[in-house]
Amino acid sequence: MKLKRFERNPILTPIPDSPWESACVCNPAVWHENGRFTLLYRAGPNDDVHPIFLGMAESTDGFTFRRVSEKPVFGPSSDGFDAGCIEDPRLIKLGDTFYLTYAARIAPPGPYWKRTLPLNHYVPDYLKNGQTPNAVKWNLTRSGIAVTRDFRSWIRLGPITDARYDDRDAILFPGQVAGRFAMLHRPAAWTGPQYGCDHASIWLSFSDDLLHWSEEHLLAQPQYEWESEKIGGSTPPIRTERGWLVLYHGVDRSSVYRVGAMMLDLQDPRRILGRAREPILEPEAKCEKEGLVKNVVFPCGNVVVNGTLFVYYGGADTVCCVATCKLDELVDYVLSNPVK
């Protein structure tokens, strides 16, 4: 089974003369409420520093979006752990408050797609040489959490992953599971016999307060050829009567990004009920195969409207796209491949 692309993708493209979204607009989070789709998308300028921000766009049909702000609605702090970038947002709502998890760096990444400078190029020399955590010294990615009620005013709650190593793709479950909060994440350094996996994998952890996470569990590791190098969570899990639907990304040896799907037990998400053997989306369209980073489809947001699953993803780290399917059909497909 494959997701169906919107025939007029991409739905958002960079603005060439913009000071903050001229290089890319991609990897969007999404929310749907009161007939309105709200898109929070990653954006960065085409310059030698490339700080990364979040912009916002809205739609009434889920396909045709208009920008609603001439400036970023959320961006790097002045001097915090996320002073370099705010990227790859994942969004849930608890009560009347939105919770956003995001990837962050202490310094801007620079034009990473050119691979001309190391990622720690903009880190001050005294931090590179001092006894600082690896995430600071090498400008590795940590994950943070912020809250808002209107997508305009934000409160940063701080980092939620360890400063010693790269740990991104932090995604909250939309509500408590068996009385606790649950989160997917991808600590890249957790490989080897002591961790039970040879490649970067998806881990599941639990919390009582959304800030302190423990009880780490290796949820899923690369299993098929199309995801042989690494996997990571993509979009917030969707609760269905038959389990949690989780979309994830897989990367092969040629650095091609594809999208997979699995179903987790509602009461015990450590238990995988089914996992699609083939990707449900892979780079095929021009806007997915050509861009800042070739051959990438990277979802960060999904919503269900009248039984249809809308999946919002970045194409080639450059543009925003959307693909759809019937939710029940995808659940049936994933569960037809049970995990023993």
C-alpha positions in Angstrom: 0.0 0.0 0.0 1.2 3.5 -0.8 0.1 7.0 0.3 -1.4 9.1 -2.5 0.5 12.3 -3.3 -1.4 15.5 -3.8 -1.2 16.1 -7.5 -0.2 19.7 -7.1 2.7 19.1 -4.6 4.6 21.0 -3.3 2.2 22.9 -1.2 4.8 25.4 0.1 8.1 26.5 -1.5 10.9 28.8 -0.5 10.6 32.6 -1.1 13.9 33.5 -3.0 14.2 37.0 -1.5 13.2 36.2 2.1 15.7 36.8 4.8 14.7 33.6 6.7 13.0 31.2 4.3 14.9 31.5 1.0 16.6 28.1 1.0 14.0 25.7 2.4 10.5 25.3 3.8 10.1 21.7 4.8 9.4 19.0 7.5 6.1 20.5 8.8 4.1 19.7 11.9 0.3 20.1 11.6 -2.9 20.6 13.6 -6.5 20.4 12.5 -9.3 22.0 14.5 -12.5 23.9 13.8 -12.1 23.3 10.1 -8.7 24.8 9.9 -5.3 23.1 9.2 -2.4 24.9 10.8 1.1 24.1 9.4 4.3 24.8 11.4 7.2 24.4 8.9 10.9 24.4 9.2 12.5 27.3 7.3 16.0 28.6 6.7 17.8 31.2 4.6 20.2 30.6 1.7 23.3 32.0 3.4 26.5 30.9 5.0 25.1 30.7 8.6 21.6 29.1 8.0 19.8 29.5 11.3 16.6 27.5 11.3 13.1 28.9 12.2 9.5 27.8 12.2 7.0 29.6 9.9 3.2 29.1 9.9 0.6 28.6 7.2 -3.1 27.8 7.2 -5.6 26.0 5.0 -9.3 25.0 5.0 -9.0 22.0 2.8 -5.6 20.6 3.8 -4.1 21.2 0.4 -4.0 24.9 -0.4 -2.1 26.8 2.2 -1.3 30.5 2.7 1.4 31.9 4.9 0.0 33.9 7.9 3.1 35.6 9.2 5.8 37.6 7.5 8.2 36.6 10.3 9.0 33.3 12.0 6.5 32.3 14.7 9.2 30.5 16.7 13.0 30.5 16.4 16.3 30.0 18.1 16.9 31.5 21.5 19.5 34.1 22.2 21.7 32.0 24.4 20.2 28.7 25.1 20.7 25.1 24.0 18.6 25.9 21.0 20.4 29.1 20.0 21.3 27.7 16.6 18.1 26.2 15.2 14.6 25.1 15.8 13.8 22.3 13.4 11.7 19.2 12.6 8.7 20.1 14.8 6.2 17.5 16.1 3.0 18.8 17.6 0.4 17.4 20.1 -2.4 19.0 22.2 -3.1 18.3 25.8 -6.1 20.1 27.2 -6.0 23.6 25.8 -2.2 23.7 25.4 -0.1 22.6 22.4 3.2 20.8 23.1 5.9 21.0 20.5 9.0 18.8 20.4 11.8 19.9 18.2 15.4 19.3 17.2 17.9 22.0 18.2 21.6 22.9 18.1 23.7 25.2 20.2 24.9 27.0 17.0 23.6 27.3 13.5 24.4 24.3 11.2 25.5 26.4 8.2 24.7 25.3 4.7 24.9 21.6 5.6 23.8 20.4 2.2 27.1 21.7 0.7 29.1 19.8 3.2 31.9 22.4 3.1 32.1 23.2 6.8 31.9 21.0 9.9 28.7 21.2 12.0 30.6 22.8 14.9 32.0 25.6 12.7 29.9 28.2 14.5 30.6 26.9 18.0 33.0 29.3 19.9 36.5 27.9 20.1 36.6 28.1 23.9 33.6 25.7 24.0 35.1 23.4 21.4 38.3 23.0 23.5 36.8 23.0 27.0 35.4 20.2 29.1 31.9 20.6 27.5 29.3 18.0 26.6 29.6 16.5 23.1 26.3 18.1 22.1 27.9 21.5 22.6 31.4 20.8 21.4 30.4 19.2 18.2 27.0 21.0 17.7 25.1 17.8 18.0 21.3 17.8 18.0 19.3 17.7 21.2 15.6 17.6 21.5 13.6 20.3 23.3 10.0 21.0 24.2 8.0 24.2 24.1 4.3 25.0 24.8 1.9 27.5 23.3 -1.8 28.2 23.1 -1.9 30.4 20.0 1.3 29.5 18.0 2.5 33.0 18.6 3.6 33.2 22.2 5.9 30.3 23.3 7.4 29.1 26.6 10.5 26.9 26.3 10.4 24.1 28.8 14.0 23.1 28.0 15.9 20.1 26.6 14.5 16.6 27.1 17.4 14.5 25.8 20.9 14.0 27.0 23.7 16.5 26.1 26.3 13.8 25.6 25.2 12.6 22.2 23.0 13.3 19.2 19.3 12.5 20.1 16.5 13.7 17.8 13.1 12.7 16.4 11.6 13.1 19.9 7.8 12.6 19.5 5.2 12.7 22.3 2.2 10.4 22.3 -1.0 12.5 22.3 -2.1 11.7 25.9 -1.0 9.3 28.7 -0.5 5.6 28.2 -1.3 3.5 31.2 -1.1 6.6 33.4 2.3 7.9 32.1 3.5 10.1 29.2 5.4 8.3 26.5 7.9 9.5 23.9 9.7 8.1 20.9 13.2 9.3 20.2 16.4 8.3 18.3 19.7 8.4 20.2 22.2 7.9 17.4 25.0 6.8 19.7 23.0 4.0 21.3 24.4 1.2 19.1 26.4 -1.9 19.9 26.0 -5.1 21.9 25.2 -3.2 25.1 22.2 -1.6 23.4 21.0 -4.5 21.4 21.1 -2.8 18.0 23.8 -2.2 15.3 22.3 0.9 13.8 20.4 4.0 15.0 17.0 2.9 16.1 13.7 4.0 17.7 13.6 4.0 21.5 10.6 4.5 23.8 10.7 6.2 27.1 8.3 7.2 29.8 7.7 10.2 32.1 5.4 11.6 34.8 6.0 15.2 34.0 7.1 15.5 30.3 10.6 16.7 31.4 12.3 13.8 33.1 12.4 10.7 30.9 13.4 7.1 32.0 12.6 3.4 31.5 14.3 3.4 28.1 13.1 0.6 25.8 14.4 -0.4 22.4 11.3 -0.3 20.3 12.3 -1.0 16.8 15.6 -1.3 14.8 16.3 -1.5 11.1 14.8 -4.7 9.7 14.5 -4.3 5.9 16.9 -3.3 3.2 15.2 0.0 2.5 15.8 1.1 6.1 19.1 -0.7 6.7 21.2 2.3 7.9 18.9 3.9 10.4 15.3 4.5 11.4 13.6 7.2 13.4 10.1 8.3 14.4 8.3 10.6 12.0 4.9 11.8 13.1 2.9 11.8 16.4 1.2 8.4 17.0 -2.4 8.2 16.1 -4.7 6.4 18.5 -7.1 3.9 16.8 -9.4 1.2 18.2 -6.8 -1.4 17.1 -3.7 0.3 18.4 -1.3 3.2 17.9 -0.4 3.9 14.3 3.2 5.1 14.1 4.8 6.4 10.9 8.6 6.4 10.8 11.4 7.1 8.4 14.0 4.6 7.2 17.3 5.4 5.4 19.2 2.9 3.2 22.9 2.6 2.3 22.4 5.1 -0.5 21.0 7.7 2.0 17.5 7.5 0.4 14.8 8.4 3.0 11.5 6.5 2.9 8.4 6.2 5.2 7.4 3.1 7.0 4.5 2.3 9.4 3.9 0.1 12.4 1.1 -0.5 14.9 1.7 -0.5 18.7 -0.4 -2.0 21.5 -2.7 0.6 23.1 -1.9 -0.3 26.7 1.7 -1.4 26.2 3.3 0.5 23.3 6.5 -1.4 23.8 4.7 -4.2 22.0 4.6 -4.0 18.1 1.5 -5.5 16.7 2.4 -5.1 13.0 5.0 -3.5 10.8 4.8 -2.9 7.0 7.5 -4.7 5.1 7.5 -2.1 2.3 7.6 1.7 2.5 4.3 3.5 2.2 6.0 6.5 0.6 9.4 6.9 -1.1 11.0 9.6 -3.3 9.4 9.5 -6.7 8.3 13.1 -7.6 10.8 15.7 -8.8 10.4 17.8 -5.7 11.3 14.7 -3.6 14.3 13.6 -5.6 15.9 17.0 -6.3 16.6 19.8 -3.8 19.1 20.6 -1.0 19.3 16.9 -0.1 18.3 14.5 -2.8 15.9 11.6 -2.4 14.2 12.5 0.8 10.6 12.2 2.0 10.5 13.2 5.7 7.1 13.5 7.5 6.7 15.4 10.8 2.9 15.9 10.9 -0.3 13.9 10.4 -4.0 14.4 11.2 -7.2 12.4 10.5 -10.2 14.2 9.0 -13.4 12.3 8.3 -11.5 9.0 8.1 -8.7 10.3 5.8 -5.1 10.4 7.0 -3.2 13.5 5.9 0.5 13.1 6.1 2.7 16.3 5.7 6.3 15.9 4.8 9.4 17.6 3.5 10.6 16.9 0.0 14.4 16.9 -0.5 14.8 19.1 2.6 13.4 22.0 0.4 9.6 22.0 0.1 6.4 21.0 1.9 4.2 18.2 0.5 1.2 16.2 1.5 -0.1 12.7 0.8 -3.2 10.9 2.0 -4.9 7.5 2.4 -7.9 6.0 4.2 -6.9 5.5 7.8 -8.7 2.1 8.1 -7.0 0.8 5.0 -3.5 1.7 6.3 -4.3 0.1 9.7 -5.5 -3.1 7.9 -2.4 -3.2 5.8 0.0 -2.8 8.7 -1.7 -5.4 10.9 -1.7 -7.8 8.0 2.1 -8.0 8.7 2.1 -9.1 12.3 5.3 -9.1 14.4 5.9 -12.3 16.2 
